[in-house]
Amino acid sequence: MGWGGVVRVERRGEVGGGIPRPREMRARATGFVGRVAVGGRLDYSPAGLRIVDLLVDGLRKGGADHEGARGPLLGLGACVGEVLVRRAGAVWLDFDADRRAHSGQPVGVRMPDGRVRNPLGRVHNRLAGGGPEESPHTFCLTSHGRARRVRPAVR
């Protein structure tokens, strides 16, 4: 099925079913990347996330809703999270009940500095019509999350 002529995704062979778990997210991202055919290259680099922006925009322009695009949105969110895992040292985690209720998502990533980020929510927000401020590409560029170095006291 194509969305806005931008992407072709096959829904066969999705990893797992039901609620995504942190241990599954790398496989979900890898499986999704393997099934996506686009003019550019979808990879695990921050620059590759410009393609994620285009894919989500294509879904929106094609009239997709959140439920109808659930599989592709999960794959795209997994790709965004994997960039943070592979490039910035984040780790996938289950959201607690409060964070799930607030974000509407079951998993996210914890950055090395302790901040918790929601890559799945970011792609859902982009689909909902978010502008540049909802860009997964920008999200990753501003989520570096390196642990702060403690400077020794000056004596």
ABEGO torsion letter per residue (X at the ends): XBBGGABBBBABGBBEBEBBBAAAAAAAAAAAAAABBBABBBBABAAAAAAAAAAAAAAAAAGBBAAAAAAAAAAAAAAAAAAAAAAAGBBBBBBBAAAAAAAGBABBBBBAAGBBBBAAAAAAAAAAGBBAAABAAAAAAAAAGBBBBBBBBBX
